[in-house]
Amino acid sequence: MIEDGVPGLRGHASFYGKGFQGRKTATGERFDVQQFTAASNRFPLGTRLAVRRLDKDLCAIVKVNDRMHAKHRKRIIDVSRGVAEYLGMVRAGVVFVRVAPLKEGWQERGQGACRAAFE
């Protein structure tokens, strides 16, 4: 997936509300609002993704452990509240992001690994 010469997908992201705390995800894990996880219908379960908020140049690494409801076709990802807080998107609710899988072999979790996914 490469758009405009940059890997990944571009689109809208939202976040899970606190009402999902403790519910089972598609992987069978219990959802935890503070874990850096996400729901996406566009990437395989278990994929580690870099999620970059374009208007603030903030980037987070998440693991896909759930699927999105079919009615959310315009969104490419729903992140946990912990990720939403980190990316400063709680007040906005929905923000524009670029999402890309982490490069093979990256174990680092910081901004370096996150930014490298888009190179």
Buried (B, 14 or more C-beta within 10 A) or exposed (E): EEEEEEBBBBBBBBBBEEEBBEEEBEEEBEBBBEBBBBBBBBBEBEBBBBBBBEEEEBBBBBBBBBBBEEEBEEBBBBBBBBBBBBBEBEEBEEBBBBBBBBBEEBEEEEBEBBEBBBE
